[in-house]
Amino acid sequence: MEVHSEIDLIITPDGKLVGMAHSNNCTSDYDAWISVFGQAAKALGTEVSTPVLYDTLLELALKADPDAGGLLSYGYISGEHMTGFSEGRPLFVRKPDANFTIENFIRAQLFTSLCALRTGLDVLTEKEGVVVDEIRGHGGFFKTAHVGQRIMAAAIKMPVSLLETAGEGGAWGMALLAAFSIRENRDLDLPDFLDEALKGSVGEAFRPIPEDVDGFNVFLKQYHRGLPIEAAAVKALQ
């Protein structure tokens, strides 16, 4: 085992040491973009509910080029320790000959929200040899479940399963931990408690589609090559 600045060490409520790949930025920037699209629709005289707006736009990502057509985005609302940033500047950039479509734009927003996370997971799996059988996704990224699950599977190269409550985010998870802390059977450890609490609510795992994985890997390579652009934006926009 080595020390990796990208990995946080935490303790579970039942005292187990955990290495966590925790990124600071995920959906905040694409939430802002989707809000802008909603404002555009309203300006054109169309009222679209938030769930319909998200579902409609996010589903377009599944019709995009696998690598998001050469588009590049950084959703750095804040700094990102995974890539060495103490501050962030959200930005979108493309080459003149990139395939600039709404489908590719949405896919780029989804992809970039997972690049820092994948960077940390690569430390665990490639440098420390951690073997992951399956990831269980939870949080707002999975509100449009079939899109979030597929994109996440592509980004992390692992099967992803979801709970029925996947879209409810961290508050639901904290409620589970609170229930664990006041459990009647004090001999029940956290893994067994969660197995019992989640029994019957975990859906079938979605396995990554090779074409999606290849596309994300191309995007991720450009993401790391383009980090000096983000650094320049931080320096220029003080």
C-alpha positions as CSV (number, residue, x, y, z in Angstrom):
1,M,0.0,0.0,0.0
2,E,1.2,3.5,-0.8
3,V,0.0,7.0,0.2
4,H,-2.2,8.5,-2.5
5,S,-3.3,12.1,-2.2
6,E,-6.3,11.4,-4.4
7,I,-7.8,8.8,-1.9
8,D,-9.5,9.8,1.4
9,L,-9.4,7.4,4.3
10,I,-12.6,7.2,6.3
11,I,-14.1,4.9,9.0
12,T,-17.5,3.3,8.5
13,P,-20.0,3.5,11.4
14,D,-19.0,0.0,12.5
15,G,-15.3,0.8,12.5
16,K,-14.1,-0.5,9.1
17,L,-11.3,1.5,7.4
18,V,-12.3,2.6,3.8
19,G,-10.4,4.1,1.0
20,M,-12.7,6.5,-0.8
21,A,-12.4,8.1,-4.2
22,H,-14.3,11.3,-3.5
23,S,-14.6,14.1,-6.1
24,N,-15.7,17.6,-5.4
25,N,-17.6,18.2,-8.6
26,C,-20.3,16.2,-10.3
27,T,-23.7,17.5,-11.5
28,S,-23.7,21.1,-10.4
29,D,-22.5,22.5,-13.7
30,Y,-24.7,20.5,-16.0
31,D,-27.6,21.4,-13.6
32,A,-26.8,25.0,-14.5
33,W,-26.7,24.2,-18.3
34,I,-30.1,22.4,-18.1
35,S,-31.5,25.4,-16.2
36,V,-30.3,27.6,-19.1
37,F,-32.1,25.4,-21.6
38,G,-35.2,25.6,-19.5
39,Q,-35.0,29.4,-19.6
40,A,-34.6,29.3,-23.4
41,A,-37.7,27.2,-23.7
42,K,-39.6,29.6,-21.5
43,A,-38.4,32.6,-23.5
44,L,-39.8,30.8,-26.6
45,G,-43.2,30.5,-24.9
46,T,-42.9,26.9,-23.7
47,E,-43.3,25.9,-20.1
48,V,-41.5,22.6,-19.4
49,S,-41.5,20.9,-16.0
50,T,-38.2,20.2,-14.4
51,P,-38.5,16.4,-14.6
52,V,-39.5,16.5,-18.3
53,L,-36.7,18.9,-19.0
54,Y,-34.1,16.6,-17.4
55,D,-35.4,13.4,-18.9
56,T,-35.7,14.8,-22.4
57,L,-32.3,16.4,-22.5
58,L,-30.4,13.6,-20.7
59,E,-31.8,11.0,-22.9
60,L,-30.2,12.8,-25.9
61,A,-26.8,11.7,-24.5
62,L,-27.6,8.1,-25.5
63,K,-27.9,9.2,-29.2
64,A,-24.6,11.0,-29.2
65,D,-21.2,10.0,-30.6
66,P,-19.5,7.6,-28.2
67,D,-16.7,10.1,-27.3
68,A,-19.1,13.2,-27.3
69,G,-17.9,14.3,-30.7
70,G,-14.7,15.9,-29.6
71,L,-16.4,18.4,-27.2
72,L,-14.7,19.1,-23.9
73,S,-16.1,20.5,-20.6
74,Y,-14.9,21.0,-17.0
75,G,-17.7,21.3,-14.4
76,Y,-15.3,22.7,-11.8
77,I,-17.7,24.8,-9.7
78,S,-15.1,24.4,-7.0
79,G,-11.5,23.1,-6.8
80,E,-10.9,19.4,-7.6
81,H,-8.2,17.7,-5.5
82,M,-8.2,14.6,-7.8
83,T,-6.6,16.7,-10.5
84,G,-4.7,19.3,-8.4
85,F,-7.0,22.3,-8.3
86,S,-7.8,24.4,-5.3
87,E,-10.2,26.6,-7.3
88,G,-12.4,25.9,-10.3
89,R,-13.8,27.7,-13.3
90,P,-16.6,25.9,-15.2
91,L,-15.8,26.0,-18.9
92,F,-16.7,24.4,-22.2
93,V,-14.3,24.2,-25.2
94,R,-14.2,22.6,-28.6
95,K,-12.1,22.5,-31.7
96,P,-13.7,24.2,-34.8
97,D,-14.2,20.8,-36.4
98,A,-15.8,19.0,-33.4
99,N,-19.2,17.6,-33.9
100,F,-21.1,20.3,-32.0
101,T,-24.7,18.9,-31.5
102,I,-27.0,19.0,-28.6
103,E,-26.6,15.2,-28.2
104,N,-22.9,15.5,-27.9
105,F,-23.1,18.5,-25.7
106,I,-25.2,16.7,-23.1
107,R,-23.0,13.6,-23.3
108,A,-20.0,15.8,-22.7
109,Q,-21.6,17.2,-19.6
110,L,-22.4,13.8,-18.2
111,F,-19.0,12.4,-19.0
112,T,-17.1,15.3,-17.5
113,S,-19.0,15.0,-14.2
114,L,-17.5,11.6,-13.7
115,C,-13.9,12.2,-14.9
116,A,-12.5,13.1,-11.5
117,L,-14.2,10.1,-9.9
118,R,-12.8,7.8,-12.5
119,T,-9.3,9.3,-11.9
120,G,-9.6,8.3,-8.2
121,L,-11.0,4.8,-9.0
122,D,-8.1,4.2,-11.3
123,V,-5.7,4.8,-8.4
124,L,-7.5,2.2,-6.4
125,T,-7.8,-0.4,-9.1
126,E,-4.7,0.1,-11.2
127,K,-2.2,1.1,-8.5
128,E,-3.5,-0.7,-5.5
129,G,-5.1,-3.7,-7.2
130,V,-8.5,-3.3,-5.7
131,V,-11.1,-5.6,-7.4
132,V,-14.6,-4.2,-7.7
133,D,-17.4,-6.6,-8.6
134,E,-20.2,-4.0,-8.8
135,I,-21.0,-0.4,-7.9
136,R,-24.3,0.6,-6.4
137,G,-25.3,4.0,-7.6
138,H,-27.1,6.5,-5.5
139,G,-27.8,10.3,-5.9
140,G,-29.2,12.8,-8.3
141,F,-27.1,11.6,-11.2
142,F,-29.6,8.7,-11.4
143,K,-32.8,10.7,-11.4
144,T,-33.1,9.7,-15.1
145,A,-32.1,6.2,-14.1
146,H,-31.4,4.4,-17.4
147,V,-29.2,7.3,-18.6
148,G,-27.2,7.8,-15.4
149,Q,-26.7,4.0,-14.9
150,R,-25.5,3.5,-18.5
151,I,-23.1,6.5,-18.4
152,M,-21.8,5.6,-15.0
153,A,-21.1,2.0,-16.1
154,A,-19.2,3.4,-19.1
155,A,-17.1,5.8,-17.0
156,I,-16.1,3.3,-14.3
157,K,-15.9,0.2,-16.5
158,M,-17.9,-1.8,-13.9
159,P,-21.5,-3.1,-13.6
160,V,-23.8,-0.6,-11.9
161,S,-26.9,-1.5,-10.0
162,L,-29.5,1.0,-8.5
163,L,-31.8,1.0,-5.6
164,E,-35.4,2.0,-6.0
165,T,-34.5,5.2,-4.1
166,A,-31.4,5.9,-6.1
167,G,-32.5,9.4,-7.2
168,E,-33.1,10.5,-3.6
169,G,-29.4,11.3,-2.8
170,G,-27.5,11.5,0.4
171,A,-30.3,12.3,2.8
172,W,-31.8,8.8,2.3
173,G,-28.4,7.3,3.0
174,M,-28.0,9.3,6.2
175,A,-31.4,8.1,7.3
176,L,-30.2,4.5,6.8
177,L,-27.1,5.2,9.0
178,A,-29.3,6.8,11.6
179,A,-31.4,3.7,11.7
180,F,-28.3,1.6,12.0
181,S,-27.1,3.6,15.0
182,I,-30.4,2.9,16.9
183,R,-30.8,-0.7,15.8
184,E,-32.2,-3.1,18.5
185,N,-29.8,-6.0,17.5
186,R,-26.4,-4.6,18.5
187,D,-24.7,-7.7,17.2
188,L,-25.8,-6.9,13.6
189,D,-22.9,-5.3,11.7
190,L,-23.4,-2.7,9.0
191,P,-23.1,-4.9,5.9
192,D,-25.7,-7.4,7.3
193,F,-27.9,-4.5,8.4
194,L,-27.8,-3.0,4.9
195,D,-28.4,-6.3,3.2
196,E,-31.6,-6.7,5.3
197,A,-32.7,-3.1,4.8
198,L,-32.2,-3.2,1.1
199,K,-33.5,-6.7,0.4
200,G,-35.6,-6.8,-2.7
201,S,-34.9,-3.1,-3.7
202,V,-31.7,-3.5,-5.7
203,G,-32.3,-3.7,-9.4
204,E,-30.3,-5.8,-11.9
205,A,-26.8,-4.5,-12.6
206,F,-26.2,-2.8,-15.9
207,R,-23.0,-3.9,-17.5
208,P,-20.9,-1.4,-19.4
209,I,-21.3,-1.3,-23.2
210,P,-17.9,-1.6,-24.9
211,E,-18.6,1.2,-27.3
212,D,-19.5,3.5,-24.4
213,V,-16.4,2.5,-22.5
214,D,-14.1,3.2,-25.5
215,G,-15.8,6.6,-26.0
216,F,-15.4,7.6,-22.4
217,N,-11.8,6.6,-22.4
218,V,-11.2,8.9,-25.4
219,F,-13.0,11.7,-23.6
220,L,-11.0,11.1,-20.4
221,K,-7.7,11.2,-22.2
222,Q,-8.6,14.6,-23.7
223,Y,-9.9,15.7,-20.3
224,H,-6.5,15.1,-18.8
225,R,-4.6,16.7,-21.7
226,G,-6.8,19.7,-21.4
227,L,-6.3,20.4,-17.7
228,P,-3.8,23.3,-18.6
229,I,-6.9,25.1,-20.1
230,E,-8.7,24.9,-16.8
231,A,-5.5,26.1,-15.0
232,A,-5.3,29.1,-17.4
233,A,-9.0,29.9,-16.7
234,V,-8.4,29.9,-12.9
235,K,-5.4,32.2,-13.4
236,A,-7.1,34.5,-15.8
237,L,-10.5,34.8,-14.0
238,Q,-9.5,35.9,-10.5
